[in-house]
Amino acid sequence: MSVAKEIRVHGRVQGVFFRDSCRQEAARLGVAGWVTNEPDGTVAGFIEGEADAVEALLDWCRSGPRQAKVEKVDVTDAEPRGLSGFDAR
């Protein structure tokens, strides 16, 4: 069963390869969606896929790549859109 989440990642998450690392992790897990830098310094995104894979990506987002310092991740349920692939915008 496919689930979807909107996310916003707070902390030192820009300029530390968060988006590209997230894209690589999403590809490994088979999760679709996108992430983008926001003007307020957060990273926003939309992820969808099998529930276990989405949860695994959310767990990854809570720590991010080695250079990141994630303070918190806001997660909101969303409707799946049938996306394929994952973009770092």
N, C-alpha and C positions, 0 to 999 in steps of 0.2 A: 504494500500500500504506500502510495506516494504522499509525503507531507511537505509543507513549505514553511519557511520562517523568514521574517525580515529581521535583520540584525543591525546593531550599531555598537561598534567597538571603541571604547574610550581608553585613553592613556597615551603612551608614546608609541603610536602605531603608524605614523607617516614618516617616510624617509628611512624605513628600516626593512624594506622589502616585504611588508606584511601582505600587500595585495598579490604579488607574484607568488609568494610562498603559499598563500591561501589557494590560489588557482592550482598550484601543483598538488596540494593536499586534496582538493576537491576532485581533481582528475584521478588521483590514486583511489579515492573512495567511490567514484562514480556518481558524484553529486553535481547537479547543474545549477546555474545561476550566475551571479556577478558580484563584484565588490568595487567600491569607488571611494576615493578620498573626498571628504567633505570640507568646506571652508572653516568649520569650527575645530578642525584637527582630528576628528573621528574618522573611522572607516565605516561606511554603510554598505549593506548588501542584502541580497535575496538569494536564498538557497533552497533547493528542493531535491527530493529523491526518496529512496527508501528510508524509513524512520531510523533504523540503526546507523546508516551512513550519515544522515543529517546530524544525528546526535554526536557521532564521532567527529564531524567537522566542527560542531559547536564546541566540543571539548578542546579541539585544537585551537580554536579562536580565543579561548580563555587564557591561553599562554602565548600563542603566536610564535613567530620565529625567534631565534636566540636574541636578536638585537632589540626586540620589542619589550615594552613594559605595559602589559594590559592591566588596566585598573578595574574595568567591568565590561560586561557584554549585555546589552539590552536585547531581549529576544521577544518577538511578537509572532503569534500564529498568523499564517497567511494561506490563501488558496493557491494550490499548485497551478502553474501556468503551462505545463508541458514543455518546459525549456529543454534544450540539449546543449551540452558544452558548458564551459565556465569562463567568464571574461573578467579580466582585471582592467577596469575602465580608468 
